[in-house]
Amino acid sequence: MESRFEPRPPTASNLDVWHHAARCAVTYWNQLVASAELSDGFRALCTRCRDEVEKLLASRTPAL
């Protein structure tokens, strides 16, 4: 059984760096998704992880 990746929202102790870290995480997952050296299954897992971080980031970013 595969465990689900659930990134944590910011807390008072990491709010000052959370958005930057989340954007770095999206970049990291994108690099893995684009890597032809990884299996299709692992790249699919990376895609799901990236999507979860993006979803959380979007919910924590004020609309302009």
MOPAC internal coordinates of N, CA, C and O (Angstrom, degrees):
PM7 1SCF
backbone

  N    0.0000 0     0.00 0     0.00 0    0    0    0
  C    1.4420 1     0.00 0     0.00 0    1    0    0
  C    1.5268 1   108.85 1     0.00 0    2    1    0
  O    1.2310 1   121.10 1   -51.37 1    3    2    1
  N    1.3101 1   115.51 1   128.63 1    3    2    1
  C    1.4530 1   121.64 1  -179.29 1    5    3    2
  C    1.5233 1   110.11 1   -83.85 1    6    5    3
  O    1.2310 1   120.81 1   -48.01 1    7    6    5
  N    1.3294 1   116.07 1   131.99 1    7    6    5
  C    1.4576 1   118.34 1   176.53 1    9    7    6
  C    1.5282 1   109.01 1   -82.70 1   10    9    7
  O    1.2310 1   120.84 1   -29.29 1   11   10    9
  N    1.3031 1   116.00 1   150.71 1   11   10    9
  C    1.4564 1   122.27 1  -176.53 1   13   11   10
  C    1.5303 1   109.48 1   -89.85 1   14   13   11
  O    1.2310 1   120.96 1   -45.24 1   15   14   13
  N    1.3100 1   115.77 1   134.76 1   15   14   13
  C    1.4604 1   121.94 1   176.58 1   17   15   14
  C    1.5261 1   108.24 1   -81.20 1   18   17   15
  O    1.2310 1   120.63 1   -59.12 1   19   18   17
  N    1.3153 1   116.41 1   120.88 1   19   18   17
  C    1.4625 1   121.58 1  -179.85 1   21   19   18
  C    1.5218 1   108.95 1  -129.51 1   22   21   19
  O    1.2310 1   120.51 1   -85.08 1   23   22   21
  N    1.3379 1   116.62 1    94.92 1   23   22   21
  C    1.4621 1   118.66 1   179.59 1   25   23   22
  C    1.5229 1   111.17 1   -63.48 1   26   25   23
  O    1.2310 1   121.01 1   -31.48 1   27   26   25
  N    1.2927 1   115.68 1   148.52 1   27   26   25
  C    1.4719 1   121.80 1  -176.97 1   29   27   26
  C    1.5251 1   110.87 1   -87.53 1   30   29   27
  O    1.2310 1   120.34 1   -38.72 1   31   30   29
  N    1.3134 1   116.95 1   141.28 1   31   30   29
  C    1.4663 1   119.89 1   174.42 1   33   31   30
  C    1.5237 1   110.14 1   -71.19 1   34   33   31
  O    1.2310 1   120.49 1   -13.52 1   35   34   33
  N    1.3227 1   116.67 1   166.48 1   35   34   33
  C    1.4633 1   118.91 1   180.00 1   37   35   34
  C    1.5221 1   111.86 1   -66.09 1   38   37   35
  O    1.2310 1   121.90 1   -26.80 1   39   38   37
  N    1.3081 1   113.97 1   153.20 1   39   38   37
  C    1.4679 1   121.69 1   174.33 1   41   39   38
  C    1.5242 1   107.61 1  -120.16 1   42   41   39
  O    1.2310 1   120.70 1    -7.10 1   43   42   41
  N    1.2992 1   116.27 1   172.90 1   43   42   41
  C    1.4640 1   120.36 1   178.81 1   45   43   42
  C    1.5304 1   111.31 1   -59.29 1   46   45   43
  O    1.2310 1   120.26 1   148.37 1   47   46   45
  N    1.3171 1   117.11 1   -31.63 1   47   46   45
  C    1.4664 1   119.79 1  -176.56 1   49   47   46
  C    1.5296 1   113.83 1   -80.91 1   50   49   47
  O    1.2310 1   119.58 1   165.74 1   51   50   49
  N    1.3499 1   118.41 1   -14.26 1   51   50   49
  C    1.4660 1   118.94 1  -179.41 1   53   51   50
  C    1.5325 1   113.34 1  -128.92 1   54   53   51
  O    1.2310 1   120.38 1  -170.56 1   55   54   53
  N    1.3118 1   116.87 1     9.44 1   55   54   53
  C    1.4589 1   121.21 1  -176.80 1   57   55   54
  C    1.5224 1   112.31 1   -57.63 1   58   57   55
  O    1.2310 1   120.08 1   144.94 1   59   58   57
  N    1.3217 1   117.45 1   -35.06 1   59   58   57
  C    1.4609 1   120.83 1  -177.27 1   61   59   58
  C    1.5259 1   113.61 1   -67.96 1   62   61   59
  O    1.2310 1   119.63 1   158.25 1   63   62   61
  N    1.3174 1   118.31 1   -21.75 1   63   62   61
  C    1.4717 1   121.52 1  -178.65 1   65   63   62
  C    1.5280 1   113.30 1  -118.72 1   66   65   63
  O    1.2310 1   120.10 1   173.42 1   67   66   65
  N    1.3113 1   117.41 1    -6.58 1   67   66   65
  C    1.4639 1   120.92 1  -171.23 1   69   67   66
  C    1.5193 1   113.54 1   -60.34 1   70   69   67
  O    1.2310 1   119.62 1   131.84 1   71   70   69
  N    1.3384 1   118.32 1   -48.16 1   71   70   69
  C    1.4681 1   120.14 1  -177.85 1   73   71   70
  C    1.5281 1   111.50 1   -61.96 1   74   73   71
  O    1.2310 1   120.45 1   138.64 1   75   74   73
  N    1.3157 1   116.74 1   -41.36 1   75   74   73
  C    1.4653 1   120.06 1   178.14 1   77   75   74
  C    1.5325 1   110.15 1   -63.59 1   78   77   75
  O    1.2310 1   120.56 1   134.38 1   79   78   77
  N    1.3138 1   116.53 1   -45.62 1   79   78   77
  C    1.4675 1   120.43 1   179.40 1   81   79   78
  C    1.5192 1   111.25 1   -62.02 1   82   81   79
  O    1.2310 1   120.05 1   140.56 1   83   82   81
  N    1.3192 1   117.50 1   -39.44 1   83   82   81
  C    1.4675 1   120.55 1   179.16 1   85   83   82
  C    1.5200 1   110.55 1   -65.39 1   86   85   83
  O    1.2310 1   119.95 1   138.98 1   87   86   85
  N    1.3251 1   117.70 1   -41.02 1   87   86   85
  C    1.4692 1   120.22 1   177.68 1   89   87   86
  C    1.5312 1   110.79 1   -65.27 1   90   89   87
  O    1.2310 1   120.47 1   141.66 1   91   90   89
  N    1.3259 1   116.71 1   -38.34 1   91   90   89
  C    1.4712 1   120.40 1   175.81 1   93   91   90
  C    1.5227 1   110.66 1   -63.37 1   94   93   91
  O    1.2310 1   120.27 1   141.16 1   95   94   93
  N    1.3223 1   117.08 1   -38.84 1   95   94   93
  C    1.4634 1   120.67 1   178.65 1   97   95   94
  C    1.5211 1   110.79 1   -64.13 1   98   97   95
  O    1.2310 1   119.95 1   138.97 1   99   98   97
  N    1.3240 1   117.71 1   -41.03 1   99   98   97
  C    1.4687 1   120.78 1   177.60 1  101   99   98
  C    1.5291 1   109.98 1   -61.76 1  102  101   99
  O    1.2310 1   120.33 1   137.39 1  103  102  101
  N    1.3177 1   116.98 1   -42.61 1  103  102  101
  C    1.4735 1   120.68 1   177.35 1  105  103  102
  C    1.5208 1   110.76 1   -60.73 1  106  105  103
  O    1.2310 1   120.41 1   135.89 1  107  106  105
  N    1.3048 1   116.82 1   -44.11 1  107  106  105
  C    1.4743 1   122.33 1   178.42 1  109  107  106
  C    1.5225 1   110.87 1   -59.48 1  110  109  107
  O    1.2310 1   120.28 1   129.07 1  111  110  109
  N    1.3389 1   117.07 1   -50.93 1  111  110  109
  C    1.4623 1   119.95 1  -179.52 1  113  111  110
  C    1.5180 1   110.87 1   -62.54 1  114  113  111
  O    1.2310 1   119.60 1   142.10 1  115  114  113
  N    1.3350 1   118.37 1   -37.90 1  115  114  113
  C    1.4672 1   121.18 1   177.79 1  117  115  114
  C    1.5244 1   111.44 1   -62.44 1  118  117  115
  O    1.2310 1   120.30 1   140.70 1  119  118  117
  N    1.3279 1   117.03 1   -39.30 1  119  118  117
  C    1.4643 1   120.12 1   178.00 1  121  119  118
  C    1.5248 1   110.81 1   -63.40 1  122  121  119
  O    1.2310 1   120.31 1   139.39 1  123  122  121
  N    1.3226 1   117.02 1   -40.61 1  123  122  121
  C    1.4627 1   119.95 1   178.48 1  125  123  122
  C    1.5279 1   111.15 1   -68.42 1  126  125  123
  O    1.2310 1   120.28 1   138.97 1  127  126  125
  N    1.3215 1   117.08 1   -41.03 1  127  126  125
  C    1.4685 1   121.14 1   179.23 1  129  127  126
  C    1.5290 1   109.80 1   -59.31 1  130  129  127
  O    1.2310 1   120.21 1   142.23 1  131  130  129
  N    1.3204 1   117.20 1   -37.77 1  131  130  129
  C    1.4634 1   121.95 1  -176.72 1  133  131  130
  C    1.5278 1   113.62 1   -81.42 1  134  133  131
  O    1.2310 1   119.87 1   171.62 1  135  134  133
  N    1.3056 1   117.85 1    -8.38 1  135  134  133
  C    1.4627 1   121.31 1  -175.52 1  137  135  134
  C    1.5300 1   112.03 1   -78.18 1  138  137  135
  O    1.2310 1   121.13 1   -64.63 1  139  138  137
  N    1.3137 1   115.45 1   115.37 1  139  138  137
  C    1.4638 1   120.80 1   178.31 1  141  139  138
  C    1.5326 1   111.59 1   -71.30 1  142  141  139
  O    1.2310 1   120.24 1   166.69 1  143  142  141
  N    1.3211 1   117.14 1   -13.31 1  143  142  141
  C    1.4610 1   121.19 1  -179.72 1  145  143  142
  C    1.5307 1   112.18 1   -75.55 1  146  145  143
  O    1.2310 1   120.23 1   164.50 1  147  146  145
  N    1.3257 1   117.17 1   -15.50 1  147  146  145
  C    1.4641 1   121.20 1  -177.99 1  149  147  146
  C    1.5194 1   110.24 1   -96.32 1  150  149  147
  O    1.2310 1   120.82 1   -25.48 1  151  150  149
  N    1.3127 1   116.04 1   154.52 1  151  150  149
  C    1.4625 1   120.41 1   179.53 1  153  151  150
  C    1.5256 1   110.65 1   -69.84 1  154  153  151
  O    1.2310 1   121.37 1   -21.64 1  155  154  153
  N    1.3165 1   114.98 1   158.36 1  155  154  153
  C    1.4678 1   120.13 1   177.71 1  157  155  154
  C    1.5233 1   110.80 1   -58.64 1  158  157  155
  O    1.2310 1   120.59 1   139.58 1  159  158  157
  N    1.3241 1   116.48 1   -40.42 1  159  158  157
  C    1.4603 1   120.33 1  -179.51 1  161  159  158
  C    1.5188 1   112.77 1   -64.03 1  162  161  159
  O    1.2310 1   120.80 1   138.24 1  163  162  161
  N    1.3383 1   116.08 1   -41.76 1  163  162  161
  C    1.4596 1   118.91 1   179.82 1  165  163  162
  C    1.5186 1   110.78 1   -70.28 1  166  165  163
  O    1.2310 1   120.28 1   141.62 1  167  166  165
  N    1.3431 1   117.08 1   -38.38 1  167  166  165
  C    1.4594 1   119.39 1   176.97 1  169  167  166
  C    1.5276 1   111.32 1   -64.62 1  170  169  167
  O    1.2310 1   120.23 1   146.33 1  171  170  169
  N    1.3361 1   117.17 1   -33.67 1  171  170  169
  C    1.4728 1   120.38 1   175.86 1  173  171  170
  C    1.5377 1   109.71 1   -64.93 1  174  173  171
  O    1.2310 1   120.34 1   139.08 1  175  174  173
  N    1.3201 1   116.95 1   -40.92 1  175  174  173
  C    1.4644 1   121.11 1   176.53 1  177  175  174
  C    1.5249 1   110.23 1   -61.92 1  178  177  175
  O    1.2310 1   120.09 1   136.60 1  179  178  177
  N    1.3203 1   117.44 1   -43.40 1  179  178  177
  C    1.4618 1   121.86 1   178.15 1  181  179  178
  C    1.5262 1   111.07 1   -62.22 1  182  181  179
  O    1.2310 1   120.62 1   142.13 1  183  182  181
  N    1.3250 1   116.43 1   -37.87 1  183  182  181
  C    1.4685 1   120.61 1   177.39 1  185  183  182
  C    1.5193 1   110.52 1   -62.25 1  186  185  183
  O    1.2310 1   120.41 1   136.02 1  187  186  185
  N    1.3184 1   116.83 1   -43.98 1  187  186  185
  C    1.4724 1   120.01 1   178.95 1  189  187  186
  C    1.5284 1   110.91 1   -64.11 1  190  189  187
  O    1.2310 1   120.31 1   139.18 1  191  190  189
  N    1.3183 1   117.01 1   -40.82 1  191  190  189
  C    1.4725 1   120.09 1   178.61 1  193  191  190
  C    1.5215 1   110.47 1   -64.07 1  194  193  191
  O    1.2310 1   120.44 1   134.68 1  195  194  193
  N    1.3291 1   116.76 1   -45.32 1  195  194  193
  C    1.4653 1   120.15 1   177.26 1  197  195  194
  C    1.5222 1   111.45 1   -58.40 1  198  197  195
  O    1.2310 1   121.01 1   135.33 1  199  198  197
  N    1.3243 1   115.68 1   -44.67 1  199  198  197
  C    1.4702 1   119.86 1  -179.38 1  201  199  198
  C    1.5257 1   111.88 1   -61.51 1  202  201  199
  O    1.2310 1   120.34 1   142.45 1  203  202  201
  N    1.3225 1   116.96 1   -37.55 1  203  202  201
  C    1.4728 1   120.46 1   178.37 1  205  203  202
  C    1.5255 1   111.18 1   -65.82 1  206  205  203
  O    1.2310 1   120.30 1   137.89 1  207  206  205
  N    1.3181 1   117.04 1   -42.11 1  207  206  205
  C    1.4636 1   120.25 1   178.27 1  209  207  206
  C    1.5272 1   109.61 1   -65.52 1  210  209  207
  O    1.2310 1   120.32 1   136.05 1  211  210  209
  N    1.3309 1   117.00 1   -43.95 1  211  210  209
  C    1.4705 1   120.14 1   179.11 1  213  211  210
  C    1.5278 1   111.38 1   -61.53 1  214  213  211
  O    1.2310 1   120.47 1   139.43 1  215  214  213
  N    1.3228 1   116.70 1   -40.57 1  215  214  213
  C    1.4647 1   120.44 1   179.54 1  217  215  214
  C    1.5298 1   110.50 1   -63.12 1  218  217  215
  O    1.2310 1   120.49 1   135.36 1  219  218  217
  N    1.3267 1   116.67 1   -44.64 1  219  218  217
  C    1.4600 1   120.14 1   179.27 1  221  219  218
  C    1.5285 1   110.34 1   -66.93 1  222  221  219
  O    1.2310 1   120.37 1   139.64 1  223  222  221
  N    1.3098 1   116.89 1   -40.36 1  223  222  221
  C    1.4586 1   120.79 1   179.02 1  225  223  222
  C    1.5241 1   110.50 1   -62.54 1  226  225  223
  O    1.2310 1   120.04 1   137.35 1  227  226  225
  N    1.3133 1   117.53 1   -42.65 1  227  226  225
  C    1.4658 1   121.36 1   179.22 1  229  227  226
  C    1.5342 1   111.41 1   -64.39 1  230  229  227
  O    1.2310 1   120.62 1   144.90 1  231  230  229
  N    1.3112 1   116.42 1   -35.10 1  231  230  229
  C    1.4700 1   119.11 1  -179.05 1  233  231  230
  C    1.5289 1   112.05 1   -75.29 1  234  233  231
  O    1.2310 1   120.38 1   164.53 1  235  234  233
  N    1.3318 1   116.87 1   -15.47 1  235  234  233
  C    1.4669 1   121.50 1  -178.13 1  237  235  234
  C    1.5211 1   112.39 1  -107.32 1  238  237  235
  O    1.2310 1   119.98 1  -179.41 1  239  238  237
  N    1.3272 1   117.65 1     0.59 1  239  238  237
  C    1.4527 1   121.81 1  -179.29 1  241  239  238
  C    1.5145 1   109.31 1  -104.36 1  242  241  239
  O    1.2310 1   119.87 1   -55.94 1  243  242  241
  N    1.3179 1   117.86 1   124.06 1  243  242  241
  C    1.4662 1   119.47 1  -179.42 1  245  243  242
  C    1.5271 1   111.57 1   -63.39 1  246  245  243
  O    1.2310 1   120.52 1   -39.73 1  247  246  245
  N    1.3090 1   116.61 1   140.27 1  247  246  245
  C    1.4599 1   121.77 1   177.43 1  249  247  246
  C    1.5337 1   108.98 1   -71.79 1  250  249  247
  O    1.2310 1   120.90 1   -39.01 1  251  250  249
  N    1.3048 1   115.88 1   140.99 1  251  250  249
  C    1.4740 1   119.49 1   178.81 1  253  251  250
  C    1.5029 1   110.69 1   -95.68 1  254  253  251
  O    1.2310 1   120.10 1   180.00 1  255  254  253

